């Protein structure tokens, strides 16, 4: 798998960035986002407080995940653990199928 | 000290011959005569020494001067010390103890338990050092190794338990450093690893330069995986992108080609190329040519050239979108901008621009403000281009 970045934005769009690809779509059109968000939220560090509202959630490849909450204490970063590979791959596949072919 | 020419001859006489009173009183008073025993008594020789200027085990071509050991190589020399071995042809051990010069043209000057086993390798001193690569050099220190191929040229200048294991690899000093690929270099520090060709680490602790021609100046636990990547210092930074750069800070990542993170913490510049983060914390520049100046929790992800100058929790995800600052602003449409304020969104409307707070764009090619106060408004339409506004006696007019 080539390097990728996935942003899930709180305002309602999800974006995938790969080499020569930068594609956004409405999160409501994707079925694989919410399971991924739920799984990452379940991995949050114990000191994270506040609700699960977020400004953006980002996956840098499989091993760096960044949850930017609506405030500092509701934000966290997990590095070096590729625990969500299957869910990430499912979202990538779903988004890739939506990318317009030139 | 006078050197007696090698062709000079000596006359000796038997013990009974008078050698003192053979001239005038004055001449006799200036004359002294010595025996061979006097010479032996004058020059101290350790009891265990095999002797002074003794022929080595290598035969007439080897020389063992003072001390114990074996000069067994052709034209090999041991000048002193104890338990040294010069077994390679043309090898030399200057002194010290238990040193070994075992290959052609090798040299150990001193110290103890040092080994020069690579052809033409040299150990200057120190202890337990091994120069096993061809032309390898260890100047001193303890437990250092300079290995490599037959042509080698690896160098460890000093320090403790350093290993330069590839041809032309160099370690200046420090401890437990490892330069393992061609032309890799570590200046010093502790537990650093230069594991790609031409990789360089200046110092610091636990740094890894694994990208070809990558460089880490110092700091700790930094990693340059990208080719020609550079990290100046800081801690826990990763420069994976080709030609990527991190100046310092902590836990920053520059994974895009030519990506730059100047400093701060937990920042990620991952854009396809040329993404830049000046500083701040937990900022992301993931689009091509994207830029975040500072602040925290900002994301510039637009396809090209999205920009966030600062502030907190801002998102610029539109093509060429821009946010000046403020908080919780979203420039999600192409060519849109938000000057500052908070909780603004350009939504899906391209070329929409917001100056204010809590505004959401609702049409394209439009600028949105909360309120507008125009200062020094013209009082005449004279000379104004179409679309300009002017104050017509307290009434706003448009040309």
Interface residues (C-beta under 8 A of the other chain):
Chain A: X3 X5 X7 X9 X11 X13 X15 X17 X19 X20 X22 X24 X55 X56 X58 X60 X64 X66 X68 X70 X72 X75 X77 X79
Chain B: X251 X253 X255 X266 X268 X270 X271 X272 X282 X284 X286 X287 X288 X296 X297 X299 X301 X302 X303 X313 X315 X317 X328 X330 X332 X345
